Amino acid sequence: MISFKQLPIEAKAAVAAGVVFFSMMLSRSYLAEKLDFRTRRWLLRLQMALFANALMLMGSLHVWRSTVTTFTRSSAASSFCFMLWKMAVFTFLALAHSSFFTLLFLVAEEPYFFSLAAYTCLGAYIILIFFLFTLGSVEQAYKFLAGRGAKAGTGNKNRTALKPVLAVLLTVVLTVVGLLNASQPPTVNSVEIPVHKLPSTMNNLKVVLLSDIHLGPTVGKTKLAMIVRMVKALKPDITVIVGDLTDAEAKVIRPAVEPLGELDSPLGTYFVTGNHEYYTSDVSNWFELLKSFNIQPLHNENVKIVSPKSTSDWFCLAGVDDIEADVLRYSGHGMDLKKALRGCSSEHAIVLLAHQPIAAKWALQERPDINLILSGHTHGGQIFPLNAGAYLLNPFFVGLYKVGQNTFVYVSPGTMYYGIPMRLGSRAEITEIILRSP
């Protein structure tokens, strides 16, 4: 029987990831009621950081072997430039690994430079892993088709050296493009949506949709103030924030949230939780903070949005807790559609706020009379190559979808970004939704 010491380091990393994952499940199932609130919050974040790093270690070993070990037998291996290259690769990997720990130690009103550098390296790391794997697969396919799988020669050595060089160059180019794209203000996307049974007096009602701002290590007060200015310029009747506003505790990042107090939509500003609110383990404090800014959380509840032109005309605006609350067994929270829609009959239009598209799908299976669902969560994939995974994992990916005869689902690609300050194949968005009466 092979002992743990005899396992290759990749296998050890996989075992470590499995152990951390098991501890996460154990904590959620058996320790949640035994640990105090603060300890539970720190334990969850630490476990998530350790789990991510254990998984990344396998990829980091591959990056090191591809970009450093491959060249150790070359004539340049003893040069000063190669030593600098080794230091650069090591620093790059160390920063990428440290990104997950910035949530524990480096969250403030404005992002620290270290956090921005760490998360940029994480984004570049994901892109680099993809290209190393893809180019390696192409190389193996070429060898197989050419019938030279077992032959070695100068041509093979040149191709082996070319693969990491090409992967690094592509990564650098896409990283720069992604950073520049994410640094731009969100685009304003105007969408007209017909809402069945919307009163004629509420025709052209304007709803501004925000999602996935992710206040935390790489998004701070300056970015949020810019978003608020853009929203105010649109003069919405209603503003809705459909989750993942934050990645940090309310007390820690309170100064960064202050611009939200300037939102002044005449029919109200509303908020529902996303999965990242539950990762903070601080939802109650966030609800109180948002209420102090005149933003109403919809905690499995609804409000009547009354027409400014006629008090007898209204529609039901409902919001559900994010489904991650059920996974985390977050006390007093969890998606409860029946409670959220209590008093909302099919005689009036129903608009539902639900952070994740999968929650939108479940809601329509239970209540097909919902007329419009506003979601986020997917970020449009945020960066290549994660776009494909986000597309496959969500029933609605990004943009407007029609379901049945009288129902629409709109999924925002996100108003900022999560952690990695990059956008590739997607664009941050503030959505201006014009509700049309049929």
N, C-alpha and C positions, 0 to 999 in steps of 0.2 A: 504493500500500500504506500502511495506517495505521500510524504509528509508535507505540511504547509510550507516549510522552508525550501523544499525542492520544487515547488511550483514556480513557473515563470512569473515575472513581476506583473504582467498583464492579468494573469489569473488571480494573483493576490489582490490586485486592485478591484477585480470583479467581486471577489469574496468580501472585501471591505465594503463595497457598495451594497452588497446584499445584507450585510450585518447592520449597516446604518439604516437601510430601508426597513428591515425587520424591527429595529428599535423605534423607528417612526410609527409603525403600525401598533407596536406595543404601547407606546406613549399615548396614542390617540384612543386606544381601546381600554386600557387598564389604569393608566396613571393620570388621566385627565381630571378625575375627581379628587385625586390624592395630592396633587401639586398645587401650590398657590398660583395665582394668576400670572405674576411677573416671571416666576420660574418656568411655567409652562410656555410662555411667550418666547423666552430666550432659548429654551430647549428646542422648540420647533424650528426656529430660525437657524440655530447651530446645526441641527440634524440636516436641514435642507442644504446648507452650505457644504457640509461634509459629504453628503450624498453626491452632490454635483461635482465636487472635486475628485471623489473616488472614480466616478465615471470618466471625468476629463483626463485622469492620469493615463488611462489606456491610449487616448488620442495623443496626449503630450509625448509619450514614449515614441509613438509613430512619427510625430513631427520631428523630434530630435534625431531619430535614426535617418529620416529622409533628408533633413537639411544640414545635419552636422556629421553623423557617423559615416554617411555615404562618401564624404570627401576626405576622411582621415588618412586614406592611403594615397591621396594625390600629392603631387609635388608642392602644392600650396599649403598643405596641412600644418607645416611648421612656421608659416609666415605670420607676421604681426596682424595683417588684415584678417586672417582666418581666426585668430584669437579674439579679435573684436567681434567677428561674426558669431562666434560661440557665445560670447557675453550678451550680444543682442538677442539671440534666440532664447537664451536662458531668461533674460529679463522679460522678454515678451511673454513667455509661458508663465513666469511667476506673476506678472500683472494680471494675466487672464484668470489664473486660479484665485487671485486675491479679490477679484471683483465681487464674489458672492459674500465676502465678509464685510464689505463696505456698509451694508445694511445694518450691521451690528455696531459699527464704530464711527462711520463718517457720513452722517446725515445732518444737514443744517439748512438754514434759510436759502443759501445758494450752494451749488455743487462745489465740492473740492476738486482741484485739478487732478489729484490722484485717482479719485473715483471716475472722472471722465476718461483718464488714460487707461485705467483698468478695464472699464467696460468697452472701450474702443478696441483694446487688445482681445477681449472676449469675442467681439463681433468678427474681427479679423481671424481669430482662431477657428471659428465655425466655418468661415469661407475657405480657409487654408485646408482644413481637414477634408472638406468636400472636394476640392481640386486635387489633393494628393490621392484620395481614394478613386476619383473618376479617372485621372490620368494613369494611375496604377492599373485600373481595370482595363483601360484601353490598351495599355502596354501588354498585359497578359493575353488579351484577346488577339492582338497582333501576333504575338509569339506563337500562340496556338494555331492560328490560321496559316501562319507562314511555316509551321512545322519546325520551329527552331527552339522549342521549349527547353531543351537541354543543352543548347550550344551557347558558348560564350565567345565574345570577340570584341574588337574595338567598337564596332557599331552598337553592340548591346551596352557597352560601358558608357558611350556617349549619350545613348537614350536614357540610361539610368540617371546620369547627371543632369540631363535636360529636364526631366520630370519635375524635380523640386524647384529648379530655377524658374520654370514656366509657372508653376503653382504659386510661388512667392510673388512673381511679377503681377499675375492676375489678381492676387489677393490685395496687393498694395493699391492697384488701380481701382478696384471695386470698393475698397475701404475709403479711399479719398472721395469717390463719387457718392458713397453712402453718407459720409459725414457732411458733405456739402448739401445733399438733398435734405437731410434731417435738420440742418441749420436754418433752412428757409421757414418763414411763417406757414402755418397750415393753410392749405387752399380752402376757399369757401365754395362748397358744392351745393347748388340750389336744386331741390327735387320737389316736383309736384306729385302729391299722392291723393287719389280719390278715396274718401272715407265713407263707406256705406252708412247711411242714417245720420250723417253729420248734418246738423240744422243749417238751413240756408243762411241764417244770420251769422254763422261762423265760417262761411266760405272765405277762403284766403287767409285763414288764421295761420300765423307764422310760429313754428316751433324750431328752436335752435337746439341741435343735438350735440352734446359733448361726450366723449368716452375715452377711457384709457389715457389719462393725463400722467399718471404715475409720478406724483410728487415724491421725491426721494433722493437717491445718490446723484442722479444726473439731470433732474428737472427741479428747478427752484422757483423762487418768487418772480424773477424777471420774466421767465417763460409764461407763468400763469398770468401775470399782469398783461402781457401781450395778448393772450387768449381772451381775457375779459374785455380789453379794449375792442377787439375784433367783434366780439359778441354784441357789445353795446352799440356798435356802429350799425349792426343789422336790425336793431330795434325789434326784437322778437316779442310776441305776446306771451310765450312760455319758453323757459329754458329748462332742459332736462340733462342730467349727468347720469349716464347709465353704467356706473361702476368703474373700479380701478382708478379712482381719483388719486390714491396714495399707496405708498409702500412703507410708510413709517408711522410711528405712534403720533397721536394728535399733539401731545405736549412737546415732543421733540421738534416738530416741523410747523408748529402753529404760526410763526411769523410769515412763513411762505404762503399760507392759506389766505391771508388777509385780503388780497385783491378780490376774492369771491364775494366779499361784502358789498362790492360795487355793482353786482348784478341787480338789475331793477326791473325785471320783466313784469308787466302789470298783472298778468294772471298767475304769476308765481314761478319759482325755481324749485325743481324737484330732483331727488337723488335716490338711486338704488345701489345696493352694494354689489361689488364684483368679487372675484375670488381673492384678489390681493388685499382687500379690506380685511378679510378673515385671516390672512397670513400675518397681519399686524397684531391680531388678538386684542384689538383696541376699538372695536366697533361702537360700543356704547359712548365712549369719549368722543369719537368722530361724529356721532349723531348729535351730541350736545354742542359740539363746536360748530357744526353746520347750521344748526337751529339758531345759534347766536348771530349768524350771518344772514338770517331770514331765508335759509334753504331748507325745505321740508323733506326729510327722508320718508320714503314710502316703504315701510317695513311690513311687507305682506298686507298692504292696505291700499285704499283708493280715495280719490277726492273727486268731487264734481267740478268740472271746469265750466263755468256759467258764461254764456254769451254776454259781451258788453252791451249788446243791442237789445237783448230780451232775457229777462231773468227766468223765463220758462224754458229756454233752450239751453241744453247742456250736453256734455258727453262725459264719460267715465274715464279718468286717468288712473291706472293702477300700477303698482310696482311689486315685484317679488324679490325676496332675498336670493342671493346667488346660491347655486346648487353646491358650491364648495363647502358651505356651512354644514350641509348634511354629511359630507365626507369627513370633515374635521370634527363632527359632533359638537359644534359650537352651540353652547347652551342658549336656548331661547330663540334660535335662528334656524332657517332652513326654508327652502321653497315651499310655500303653502298657497297654491293658486286659489283654492276655495275661499280661504280667508281674504286673500287679496281682492277677489272679485265679489265679495259679499255686498249685495245691493246693486250690483251692475247687471242689469237685465239686457236681453237682446233687443229691447225696445229702443235703446239708446246706443250710440256708437261707443265702442270700447277700444281704448288705446292702452297697451301694456308695455311697461319698461322691464326688460329682463336682460341681464348682462350677457349671458352666453347664448349663442344660437341654438345649442342643444336644448336649453330651457325653453326657447321659443317653440321648438318642435314639440316638446312635451306639452306645452301649454295649449297648442292648437289641437293636439290629439284629445285633450280633455275638454277644451272649450273652443270648438270650431267657429263660434260666433264672434270671437275676437276679431276686430277689424284691422288693427295695425299693431305691430310689435316692433319696438326699437331696441336694438342690441348693439354690442361691440365685441370686445374680447379677442377677435382674431388678428387685429392690427394689419389685416391684409397680408399676413405673413411677416411683415416688417422688413426682414432682410432675406435676400437670396442666400442659401437655398431653403430656408424655412418655409417659404411661401407654399411649396408643394405639400408639406406636412399639414399646415394649417388648413389648406383647401380640402384635404382628404379627411381630416378629423372633425370637420364641422358641416352640419347639414346645410347651413347658409354661410357663405364665405365672406363676401363683401358686396355692398350695394343693395339695390332694390329687387325683391322677389315677390311674385304674385303666387298665392297659395289658394286654390279653389276659386270661387267666383267673387268673393267680397273681402278677401284678406290679403294684406301686404306685410312683408317683413323687410325692414331696412337694417343692414348691418354696417355700422361705422368702421372705417379702417383705423380709427383711433385719432385723437387730437394731438398727442405727442408720441412718446415711445416708451417702451419698458427697458430701463437700464442702458442698453446699447444705444448710443446716440447716433444711430445710422438708420437709413431707409434705402432699401434696394428692391425695386419691383413693387413699391407701394408708396403712398404719399399721405402724410398727416392731413387731417380734414376736420373742418368745422362744417357741420351739415345744416343748411337752412331748408327746413321742410315746410312746404306750403300745403296746408290741408284744403282739399277741394270737396265741396258738397256736391253729390251726384245730381 
